[in-house]
Amino acid sequence: MAEIIHATPENIEQIVSLIAQNKLVVIPYGKKERRVFAIVGLANDDIVRRMKQIKQRGSSQGVAISGIPDVAPFVAELDKTPSLVKAAKKLNISPQEVIEKCFKIGGIGLVLLAQKWLPEGATMVNDQGQRTVLIAGENSDEDYDIFPKVYRQLMKYHKQVMVGTSANLHGDDTYHILEQDKALEKLKDHVDYFIYDNLKLGFLPFKHFTSATMIDLTGEKPEVIRWGNLHPYRFKKIFSNLIFEPGKLKHYKGRERQHHLIPKNLISFIKGLF
């Protein structure tokens, strides 16, 4: 039975300590309009095994590195990932700064060449036989979002990074913050701790607006391998040669189909009035 800890600044140190003790934790994260839950734990074989059992994933399937941009240099070979290096040169910034730009746009998953120390279950092998790692998440600086604060303390004081996955059982949808009690009931027998958010921000459970768009950067050109909520063309300013073939990608509910169409037209209309 999972123990409940409240998502308050006063409890951050305790949450960090529990994760460092190899506990499996459900924690809320994300911005107000798409705030959901993730299952997180240290990037090691034991935690990966437990996550796969909860999600009923096969042994050959990997789990993502739970993401804030800061983790990238600890888990990936940034200077050897081809499309990342090319984008960095074109923008005249470092590969790490490219990662940070992507995460600022919104929910993103980036496939990079993996560092050797990562557990096998946190990596995949691509068609070229290279070990890759997926970093998934978004950059949030909201006061109420303790997730990045927990993560940065874990990295600073324990020199550790986390694997993570959406907090739902196999066959269920990801739980929005307004479905918190349902998430607790479903997951309490599978994890060690549940971080409970008393704020319950938001009005409607837009849980279909939470899937991450994923881009593989290990090839010569960046390629969209999953069209999540964000339209892939949001990332064209970073990856100008982005390969995006919608017909080859799985369909997701709630994703953007007309990228910024209404906002762009509205701005044009307003400008025309002056």
URGISUL-V802754 format. One record per run of one state. SS is the DSSP state (h for helix, s for strand, l for the rest). FROM is the first residue (numbers start at 1). LEN is the number of residues. If there is no record, write none. Layout:
BEGIN
ss=SS from=FROM len=LEN
ss=SS from=FROM len=LEN
END
This chain:
BEGIN
ss=l from=1 len=2
ss=s from=3 len=4
ss=l from=7 len=2
ss=h from=9 len=12
ss=l from=21 len=4
ss=s from=25 len=5
ss=l from=30 len=2
ss=h from=32 len=3
ss=l from=35 len=1
ss=s from=36 len=7
ss=l from=43 len=2
ss=h from=45 len=11
ss=l from=56 len=8
ss=s from=64 len=4
ss=l from=68 len=1
ss=h from=69 len=7
ss=s from=76 len=1
ss=l from=77 len=1
ss=h from=78 len=3
ss=l from=81 len=1
ss=h from=82 len=10
ss=l from=92 len=3
ss=h from=95 len=11
ss=l from=106 len=2
ss=s from=108 len=7
ss=l from=115 len=5
ss=h from=120 len=3
ss=l from=123 len=1
ss=s from=124 len=2
ss=l from=126 len=5
ss=s from=131 len=7
ss=l from=138 len=9
ss=h from=147 len=12
ss=l from=159 len=3
ss=s from=162 len=5
ss=l from=167 len=9
ss=s from=176 len=1
ss=h from=177 len=11
ss=l from=188 len=5
ss=s from=193 len=4
ss=l from=197 len=10
ss=h from=207 len=3
ss=l from=210 len=3
ss=s from=213 len=4
ss=l from=217 len=6
ss=s from=223 len=4
ss=l from=227 len=5
ss=h from=232 len=4
ss=l from=236 len=7
ss=s from=243 len=1
ss=l from=244 len=2
ss=h from=246 len=3
ss=l from=249 len=12
ss=h from=261 len=12
ss=l from=273 len=2
END
